[in-house]
């Protein structure tokens, strides 16, 4: 299993979320690919969306203008609805939550003496 496969659900895999996809007034947009090697138009679109670094998420209104910008850079970003974003954050918080400590109890030492092992 690869290191990246073992991680908790990230924004790139968010479209596989357990919550149903429904209309939302807000869109949560995460930049999942780097900008080097991209077209200048795509870089300017990401700047307009205020996405400057990888794995950063911004919230934008669900308007035709924003959806048109997202259509241009759809290969570089992951888009989530409000319900999907909240479910992912809830799962992440549960994963990072403090768990009860492990308690290990050992049996008491036996009272019979053990024979030292001699090498032959």
DSSP file (Angstrom, degrees, kcal/mol; ACC not computed):
  #  RESIDUE AA STRUCTURE BP1 BP2  ACC     N-H-->O    O-->H-N    N-H-->O    O-->H-N    TCO  KAPPA ALPHA  PHI   PSI    X-CA   Y-CA   Z-CA
    1    1 A X              0   0    0      0, 0.0     2,-0.1     0, 0.0     5,-0.0   0.000 360.0 360.0 360.0 130.5    0.0    0.0    0.0
    2    2 A X     >  -     0   0    0      1,-0.1     4,-1.3     2,-0.0     3,-0.3  -0.354 360.0-117.0 -74.2 154.5    1.4    3.4   -1.0
    3    3 A X  H  > S+     0   0    0      1,-0.2     4,-0.5     2,-0.2     3,-0.3   0.893 116.0  51.2 -58.0 -41.2    1.8    6.2    1.5
    4    4 A X  H  4 S+     0   0    0      1,-0.2     3,-0.5     2,-0.2    -1,-0.2   0.801 106.8  53.6 -71.5 -28.1   -0.7    8.3   -0.4
    5    5 A X  H  4 S+     0   0    0     -3,-0.3    -1,-0.2     1,-0.2    -2,-0.2   0.768 103.9  56.7 -75.4 -24.8   -3.3    5.6   -0.5
    6    6 A X  H  < S+     0   0    0     -4,-1.3    -1,-0.2    -3,-0.3    -2,-0.2   0.591  86.5 101.4 -84.2  -9.6   -3.2    5.1    3.3
    7    7 A X  S  < S-     0   0    0     -4,-0.5     3,-0.1    -3,-0.5    -3,-0.0  -0.281  83.7 -93.7 -73.6 161.1   -4.0    8.7    4.1
    8    8 A X        -     0   0    0      1,-0.2    -1,-0.1    84,-0.0     2,-0.0  -0.240  65.9 -64.5 -66.9 162.9   -7.5    9.8    5.2
    9    9 A X        -     0   0    0     -3,-0.1    -1,-0.2     4,-0.1     2,-0.1  -0.275  62.6-164.5 -55.5 121.7   -9.8   11.1    2.5
   10   10 A X    >   -     0   0    0     -3,-0.1     3,-0.7    -2,-0.0     4,-0.1  -0.417  36.0 -92.9-101.3-179.2   -8.4   14.2    1.0
   11   11 A X  G >  S+     0   0    0      1,-0.2     3,-1.2     2,-0.2     4,-0.3   0.808 121.0  61.9 -66.8 -29.6  -10.0   16.9   -1.2
   12   12 A X  G 3  S+     0   0    0      1,-0.3     3,-0.4     2,-0.1    -1,-0.2   0.846 110.9  39.5 -66.0 -32.1   -8.9   15.2   -4.4
   13   13 A X  G X  S+     0   0    0     -3,-0.7     3,-1.8     1,-0.2    -1,-0.3   0.267  86.1 106.1 -96.1  10.7  -11.0   12.1   -3.5
   14   14 A X  G X   +     0   0    0     -3,-1.2     3,-1.9     1,-0.3    -1,-0.2   0.733  62.4  72.3 -67.5 -22.3  -13.8   14.2   -2.1
   15   15 A X  G 3  S+     0   0    0     -3,-0.4    -1,-0.3     1,-0.3    -2,-0.1   0.685  92.1  60.0 -66.9 -13.5  -16.1   13.5   -5.1
   16   16 A X  G <  S+     0   0    0     -3,-1.8    -1,-0.3     2,-0.0    -2,-0.2   0.126  81.7 143.8 -93.7  19.4  -16.4   10.0   -3.6
   17   17 A X    <   -     0   0    0     -3,-1.9     4,-0.1     1,-0.1    67,-0.1  -0.128  58.9-126.0 -63.1 156.7  -17.9   11.4   -0.4
   18   18 A X  S    S+     0   0    0     66,-0.1     2,-0.2     2,-0.1    -1,-0.1   0.668  85.6  87.8 -78.2 -17.7  -20.6    9.5    1.4
   19   19 A X  S    S-     0   0    0      1,-0.1     2,-0.1    65,-0.1    65,-0.0  -0.564  89.6-103.4 -82.9 147.7  -23.0   12.5    1.5
   20   20 A X        -     0   0    0     -2,-0.2     2,-0.6     1,-0.1    -1,-0.1  -0.405  33.6-115.6 -69.0 145.3  -25.3   13.1   -1.5
   21   21 A X        +     0   0    0     -4,-0.1     2,-0.3    -2,-0.1    -1,-0.1  -0.718  49.9 157.3 -83.9 121.6  -24.3   15.8   -3.9
   22   22 A X        -     0   0    0     -2,-0.6    61,-0.2     1,-0.0     2,-0.0  -0.886  48.5 -71.7-138.4 168.4  -26.9   18.5   -3.9
   23   23 A X        -     0   0    0     -2,-0.3     2,-0.3    58,-0.1     3,-0.0  -0.345  50.4-174.9 -64.5 141.1  -27.0   22.2   -4.8
   24   24 A X        -     0   0    0      1,-0.1    38,-0.1    58,-0.0    -1,-0.0  -0.993  32.3-137.0-137.7 142.7  -25.2   24.5   -2.4
   25   25 A X  S    S+     0   0    0     -2,-0.3    37,-2.5    36,-0.1     2,-0.4   0.740  93.6  50.5 -71.0 -20.2  -24.9   28.3   -2.3
   26   26 A X  E     -A   61   0A   0     35,-0.2    56,-0.5    36,-0.1     2,-0.4  -0.897  68.7-156.0-118.2 147.9  -21.2   27.9   -1.6
   27   27 A X  E     -AB  60  81A   0     33,-3.2    33,-2.6    -2,-0.4     2,-0.6  -0.979   9.2-147.9-118.7 136.1  -18.5   26.0   -3.4
   28   28 A X  E     -AB  59  80A   0     52,-2.9    52,-2.5    -2,-0.4     2,-0.5  -0.923  18.8-166.7-104.6 118.8  -15.3   24.9   -1.6
   29   29 A X  E     -AB  58  79A   0     29,-2.9    29,-2.5    -2,-0.6     2,-0.4  -0.913   5.9-170.9-114.5 127.6  -12.4   24.8   -4.1
   30   30 A X  E     -AB  57  78A   0     48,-2.6    48,-2.6    -2,-0.5     2,-0.7  -0.972  22.1-133.1-120.5 129.6   -9.1   23.2   -3.3
   31   31 A X  E     + B   0  77A   0     25,-1.8    24,-3.5    -2,-0.4    25,-0.4  -0.726  31.9 167.9 -79.7 117.4   -6.0   23.5   -5.5
   32   32 A X        +     0   0    0     44,-2.2     2,-0.3    -2,-0.7    45,-0.2   0.527  56.3  57.0-111.2  -9.5   -4.7   19.9   -5.9
   33   33 A X  S    S-     0   0    0     43,-1.5    22,-0.1     1,-0.0    43,-0.1  -0.912  85.8-108.9-121.4 151.0   -2.1   20.3   -8.7
   34   34 A X        -     0   0    0     -2,-0.3    -2,-0.1     1,-0.1    19,-0.1  -0.285  17.4-129.9 -74.9 162.7    0.9   22.7   -8.8
   35   35 A X  S >  S+     0   0    0     17,-0.1     3,-2.1     2,-0.1    -1,-0.1   0.718  71.0 107.7 -88.0 -22.7    1.1   25.7  -11.0
   36   36 A X  T 3  S+     0   0    0      1,-0.3     3,-0.1     7,-0.0    -2,-0.1  -0.340  88.3  17.9 -59.7 134.2    4.5   25.2  -12.7
   37   37 A X  T 3  S+     0   0    0      1,-0.3    -1,-0.3    -2,-0.0     2,-0.2   0.449  97.5 123.8  86.7   1.0    4.0   24.2  -16.3
   38   38 A X    <   -     0   0    0     -3,-2.1    -1,-0.3     1,-0.1    -3,-0.1  -0.507  69.4 -90.0 -90.5 164.2    0.4   25.4  -16.6
   39   39 A X     >  -     0   0    0     -2,-0.2     4,-2.2     1,-0.1     5,-0.2  -0.312  30.7-118.9 -69.5 154.5   -0.9   28.0  -19.1
   40   40 A X  H  > S+     0   0    0      1,-0.2     4,-2.4     2,-0.2     5,-0.2   0.877 115.0  56.3 -62.7 -37.5   -0.8   31.6  -18.2
   41   41 A X  H  > S+     0   0    0      1,-0.2     4,-2.0     2,-0.2    -1,-0.2   0.900 108.0  47.9 -60.4 -41.4   -4.6   31.8  -18.5
   42   42 A X  H  > S+     0   0    0      2,-0.2     4,-2.4     1,-0.2    -2,-0.2   0.899 110.5  51.1 -67.8 -40.2   -5.0   29.0  -15.9
   43   43 A X  H  X S+     0   0    0     -4,-2.2     4,-2.0     1,-0.2    -2,-0.2   0.908 111.4  48.0 -62.9 -41.0   -2.5   30.7  -13.6
   44   44 A X  H  X S+     0   0    0     -4,-2.4     4,-2.1     2,-0.2    -1,-0.2   0.865 110.4  52.0 -68.4 -35.1   -4.5   34.0  -13.9
   45   45 A X  H  X S+     0   0    0     -4,-2.0     4,-1.7     2,-0.2    -2,-0.2   0.912 109.7  48.9 -65.8 -42.2   -7.7   32.2  -13.3
   46   46 A X  H  <>S+     0   0    0     -4,-2.4     5,-3.0     1,-0.2     4,-0.3   0.874 110.0  52.0 -65.4 -36.6   -6.3   30.6  -10.1
   47   47 A X  H ><5S+     0   0    0     -4,-2.0     3,-1.1     3,-0.2    -1,-0.2   0.902 107.6  52.1 -64.0 -40.1   -5.1   34.0   -8.9
   48   48 A X  H 3<5S+     0   0    0     -4,-2.1    -1,-0.2     1,-0.3    -2,-0.2   0.837 110.2  48.1 -65.2 -31.7   -8.6   35.4   -9.5
   49   49 A X  T 3<5S-     0   0    0     -4,-1.7    -1,-0.3     2,-0.1    -2,-0.2   0.491 116.7-120.3 -82.3  -3.5  -10.0   32.5   -7.4
   50   50 A X  T < 5 +     0   0    0     -3,-1.1     2,-0.7    -4,-0.3    -3,-0.2   0.838  65.2 143.1  63.8  37.5   -7.3   33.4   -4.8
   51   51 A X      < +     0   0    0     -5,-3.0    -1,-0.2     1,-0.1    -2,-0.1  -0.923   7.3 150.0-105.5 108.1   -5.7   29.9   -5.0
   52   52 A X        +     0   0    0     -2,-0.7     2,-0.3     1,-0.2    -1,-0.1   0.675  56.8  39.0-112.9 -24.8   -2.0   30.4   -4.7
   53   53 A X  S >  S-     0   0    0    -19,-0.1     3,-1.0   -18,-0.0   -22,-0.3  -0.927  86.8 -95.0-131.1 153.4   -0.6   27.3   -3.0
   54   54 A X  T 3  S+     0   0    0     -2,-0.3   -22,-0.2     1,-0.2     3,-0.1  -0.278 104.7  19.3 -63.9 150.2   -1.4   23.6   -3.3
   55   55 A X  T 3  S+     0   0    0    -24,-3.5     2,-0.4     1,-0.2    -1,-0.2   0.711  90.5 132.4  61.5  25.1   -3.8   22.0   -0.9
   56   56 A X    <   -     0   0    0     -3,-1.0   -25,-1.8   -25,-0.4     2,-0.4  -0.870  43.6-150.4-103.4 141.3   -5.3   25.3    0.1
   57   57 A X  E     -A   30   0A   0     -2,-0.4     2,-0.3   -27,-0.2   -27,-0.2  -0.917  13.1-176.2-116.1 136.6   -9.1   25.6    0.1
   58   58 A X  E     -A   29   0A   0    -29,-2.5   -29,-2.9    -2,-0.4     2,-0.5  -0.923  20.5-132.5-125.6 154.8  -11.2   28.7   -0.6
   59   59 A X  E     +A   28   0A   0     -2,-0.3     2,-0.3   -31,-0.2   -31,-0.2  -0.925  28.9 174.5-108.6 130.4  -15.0   29.3   -0.4
   60   60 A X  E     -A   27   0A   0    -33,-2.6   -33,-3.2    -2,-0.5     2,-0.1  -0.943  36.2 -99.0-132.0 153.7  -16.7   31.0   -3.3
   61   61 A X  E     -A   26   0A   0     -2,-0.3     2,-1.6   -35,-0.2   -35,-0.2  -0.424  39.3-112.4 -68.0 147.0  -20.3   31.7   -4.1
   62   62 A X        +     0   0    0    -37,-2.5     2,-0.3    -2,-0.1    -1,-0.1  -0.628  63.9 144.4 -83.8  83.8  -21.9   29.3   -6.5
   63   63 A X     >  -     0   0    0     -2,-1.6     4,-2.5     1,-0.1     5,-0.2  -0.795  64.3-110.6-118.8 161.5  -22.4   31.7   -9.4
   64   64 A X  H  > S+     0   0    0     -2,-0.3     4,-2.0     1,-0.2     5,-0.1   0.857 117.8  55.8 -59.7 -34.1  -22.1   31.2  -13.2
   65   65 A X  H  > S+     0   0    0      2,-0.2     4,-1.9     1,-0.2    -1,-0.2   0.942 110.3  43.1 -63.5 -47.7  -19.0   33.3  -13.3
   66   66 A X  H  > S+     0   0    0      1,-0.2     4,-2.5     2,-0.2    -2,-0.2   0.899 112.5  53.2 -66.6 -40.3  -17.2   31.2  -10.7
   67   67 A X  H  X S+     0   0    0     -4,-2.5     4,-1.7     1,-0.2    -1,-0.2   0.864 107.9  51.7 -63.8 -34.6  -18.4   28.0  -12.4
   68   68 A X  H  X S+     0   0    0     -4,-2.0     4,-1.2     2,-0.2    -1,-0.2   0.890 109.7  49.0 -66.7 -39.3  -17.0   29.2  -15.7
   69   69 A X  H  X S+     0   0    0     -4,-1.9     4,-1.3     1,-0.2     3,-0.3   0.904 110.8  50.7 -64.3 -40.9  -13.6   29.9  -14.0
   70   70 A X  H  < S+     0   0    0     -4,-2.5    -1,-0.2     1,-0.2    -2,-0.2   0.830 103.1  59.6 -67.6 -31.4  -13.7   26.4  -12.5
   71   71 A X  H >< S+     0   0    0     -4,-1.7     3,-0.7     1,-0.2    -1,-0.2   0.861 104.3  51.8 -63.3 -34.7  -14.5   24.9  -15.9
   72   72 A X  H 3< S+     0   0    0     -4,-1.2     3,-0.2    -3,-0.3    -1,-0.2   0.868 121.4  30.3 -68.8 -36.5  -11.2   26.4  -17.2
   73   73 A X  T >X S+     0   0    0     -4,-1.3     3,-1.8     1,-0.2     4,-1.0  -0.030  77.3 128.1-114.2  29.9   -9.1   24.9  -14.4
   74   74 A X  T <4 S+     0   0    0     -3,-0.7    -1,-0.2     1,-0.3    -2,-0.1   0.732  72.4  56.0 -62.9 -22.6  -11.1   21.7  -13.6
   75   75 A X  T 34 S+     0   0    0     -3,-0.2    -1,-0.3     1,-0.2    -2,-0.1   0.618 109.6  46.2 -82.5 -11.8   -8.0   19.5  -13.9
   76   76 A X  T <4 S+     0   0    0     -3,-1.8   -44,-2.2   -44,-0.1   -43,-1.5   0.594 110.0  51.7-104.1 -14.3   -6.1   21.5  -11.3
   77   77 A X  E  <  -B   31   0A   0     -4,-1.0     2,-0.4   -46,-0.2   -46,-0.2  -0.810  63.4-138.4-126.2 161.0   -8.8   21.8   -8.6
   78   78 A X  E     -B   30   0A   0    -48,-2.6   -48,-2.6    -2,-0.3     2,-0.5  -0.981  23.3-153.9-115.3 133.4  -11.2   19.7   -6.5
   79   79 A X  E     +B   29   0A   0     -2,-0.4     2,-0.3   -50,-0.2   -50,-0.2  -0.916  14.4 179.3-115.0 131.6  -14.6   21.2   -6.0
   80   80 A X  E     -B   28   0A   0    -52,-2.5   -52,-2.9    -2,-0.5     2,-0.1  -0.946  23.2-129.5-128.6 149.2  -16.9   20.3   -3.1
   81   81 A X  E  >  -B   27   0A   0     -2,-0.3     4,-2.4   -54,-0.2     5,-0.2  -0.372  40.8 -98.0 -82.3 174.7  -20.3   21.4   -2.0
   82   82 A X  H  > S+     0   0    0    -56,-0.5     4,-2.4     1,-0.2     5,-0.2   0.901 124.3  49.5 -63.5 -40.8  -20.9   22.6    1.6
   83   83 A X  H  > S+     0   0    0      2,-0.2     4,-2.2     1,-0.2    -1,-0.2   0.905 111.6  48.7 -65.6 -41.2  -22.1   19.2    2.8
   84   84 A X  H  > S+     0   0    0      2,-0.2     4,-2.2     1,-0.2    -2,-0.2   0.911 112.1  49.0 -64.3 -42.1  -19.2   17.4    1.2
   85   85 A X  H  X S+     0   0    0     -4,-2.4     4,-2.4     1,-0.2    -2,-0.2   0.927 112.0  47.6 -63.9 -45.8  -16.7   19.8    2.8
   86   86 A X  H  X S+     0   0    0     -4,-2.4     4,-2.3     1,-0.2    -1,-0.2   0.885 111.7  50.8 -64.9 -38.2  -18.3   19.6    6.3
   87   87 A X  H  X S+     0   0    0     -4,-2.2     4,-2.4     2,-0.2    -1,-0.2   0.908 111.1  48.3 -65.5 -41.0  -18.4   15.7    6.1
   88   88 A X  H  X S+     0   0    0     -4,-2.2     4,-2.2     1,-0.2    -2,-0.2   0.915 112.8  47.8 -65.6 -41.9  -14.7   15.6    5.1
   89   89 A X  H  X S+     0   0    0     -4,-2.4     4,-2.3     2,-0.2    -2,-0.2   0.873 110.9  52.0 -66.5 -36.3  -13.7   18.0    7.9
   90   90 A X  H  X S+     0   0    0     -4,-2.3     4,-2.4     2,-0.2    -2,-0.2   0.927 110.4  47.9 -65.1 -44.4  -15.8   15.9   10.4
   91   91 A X  H  X S+     0   0    0     -4,-2.4     4,-2.0     1,-0.2    -2,-0.2   0.892 112.0  50.1 -62.5 -39.4  -14.0   12.7    9.3
   92   92 A X  H  X S+     0   0    0     -4,-2.2     4,-1.9     2,-0.2    -1,-0.2   0.898 110.1  49.7 -66.0 -40.5  -10.7   14.5    9.6
   93   93 A X  H  X S+     0   0    0     -4,-2.3     4,-0.7     1,-0.2    -2,-0.2   0.897 111.3  49.3 -65.5 -40.1  -11.5   15.7   13.1
   94   94 A X  H  < S+     0   0    0     -4,-2.4     3,-0.4     1,-0.2    -1,-0.2   0.875 110.3  51.5 -65.4 -36.5  -12.6   12.2   14.2
   95   95 A X  H  < S+     0   0    0     -4,-2.0    -1,-0.2     1,-0.2    -2,-0.2   0.869 114.5  42.4 -67.5 -36.2   -9.4   10.8   12.8
   96   96 A X  H  < S+     0   0    0     -4,-1.9    -1,-0.2    -5,-0.1    -2,-0.2   0.488  89.0 120.9 -88.7  -3.8   -7.3   13.3   14.8
   97   97 A X  S  < S-     0   0    0     -4,-0.7     2,-0.3    -3,-0.4    -3,-0.1  -0.210  75.3 -97.9 -63.4 151.4   -9.3   13.1   18.0
   98   98 A X        -     0   0    0      1,-0.0     2,-0.3     3,-0.0    -1,-0.1  -0.536  41.6-153.5 -71.5 129.7   -7.5   12.0   21.1
   99   99 A X        -     0   0    0     -2,-0.3     3,-0.1     1,-0.1     2,-0.0  -0.688  26.8 -91.6-101.9 157.1   -8.0    8.3   21.8
  100  100 A X        -     0   0    0     -2,-0.3    -1,-0.1     1,-0.1     0, 0.0  -0.386  53.2-100.8 -64.9 146.6   -8.0    6.5   25.1
  101  101 A X        -     0   0    0      1,-0.1     2,-0.4    -3,-0.0    -1,-0.1  -0.287  33.7-107.2 -69.2 153.8   -4.5    5.2   26.0
  102  102 A X        -     0   0    0     -3,-0.1     2,-0.6     2,-0.0    -1,-0.1  -0.670  31.5-157.5 -78.7 130.8   -3.6    1.6   25.6
  103  103 A X        -     0   0    0     -2,-0.4     2,-0.5     2,-0.0    -1,-0.0  -0.956   7.4-169.7-114.3 120.1   -3.3   -0.2   28.9
  104  104 A X        -     0   0    0     -2,-0.6     2,-0.5     2,-0.0    -2,-0.0  -0.940   2.1-165.0-112.5 123.7   -1.2   -3.4   29.0
  105  105 A X        -     0   0    0     -2,-0.5     2,-0.3     0, 0.0    -2,-0.0  -0.929   6.8-154.3-110.3 130.7   -1.4   -5.6   32.0
  106  106 A X        -     0   0    0     -2,-0.5     2,-0.1     1,-0.1     3,-0.1  -0.738  24.3-107.9-100.1 149.2    1.3   -8.2   32.5
  107  107 A X        -     0   0    0     -2,-0.3     3,-0.1     1,-0.1    -1,-0.1  -0.455  46.1 -95.6 -71.5 149.9    0.8  -11.4   34.5
  108  108 A X        -     0   0    0      1,-0.1    -1,-0.1    -2,-0.1     0, 0.0  -0.302  50.6 -89.9 -64.8 151.7    2.7  -11.5   37.8
  109  109 A X        -     0   0    0      1,-0.1    -1,-0.1    -3,-0.1     2,-0.1  -0.321  46.6-109.4 -63.1 143.1    6.1  -13.2   37.7
  110  110 A X        -     0   0    0      1,-0.1    -1,-0.1    -3,-0.1    -3,-0.0  -0.393  14.5-136.7 -73.1 151.5    5.9  -16.9   38.5
  111  111 A X  S    S+     0   0    0     -2,-0.1     2,-0.4     2,-0.1    -1,-0.1   0.567  75.4  99.1 -87.0  -8.6    7.3  -18.1   41.8
  112  112 A X  S    S-     0   0    0      1,-0.1     2,-0.1     0, 0.0    -2,-0.1  -0.641  79.4-119.8 -80.0 131.9    9.1  -21.1   40.4
  113  113 A X        -     0   0    0     -2,-0.4     2,-0.3     1,-0.1    -2,-0.1  -0.428  23.8-131.4 -70.7 144.3   12.8  -20.5   39.8
  114  114 A X        -     0   0    0     -2,-0.1     2,-0.4     1,-0.0    -1,-0.1  -0.733  17.3-119.5 -95.5 146.1   14.0  -20.8   36.2
  115  115 A X        -     0   0    0     -2,-0.3     2,-0.1     1,-0.1    -1,-0.0  -0.681  30.9-114.2 -83.4 132.2   17.0  -22.9   35.4
  116  116 A X        -     0   0    0     -2,-0.4     2,-0.5     1,-0.1    -1,-0.1  -0.436  31.0-120.4 -65.6 141.2   19.8  -20.9   33.7
  117  117 A X        -     0   0    0     -2,-0.1     2,-0.4    -3,-0.0    -1,-0.1  -0.708  25.4-154.0 -86.6 125.9   20.4  -22.1   30.2
  118  118 A X        -     0   0    0     -2,-0.5     2,-0.3     2,-0.0    -1,-0.0  -0.834  13.9-126.1-103.1 139.4   23.8  -23.3   29.5
  119  119 A X              0   0    0     -2,-0.4     0, 0.0     1,-0.1     0, 0.0  -0.633 360.0 360.0 -81.9 138.1   25.3  -23.2   26.1
  120  120 A X              0   0    0     -2,-0.3    -1,-0.1     0, 0.0    -2,-0.0   0.377 360.0 360.0-114.0 360.0   26.7  -26.5   24.7
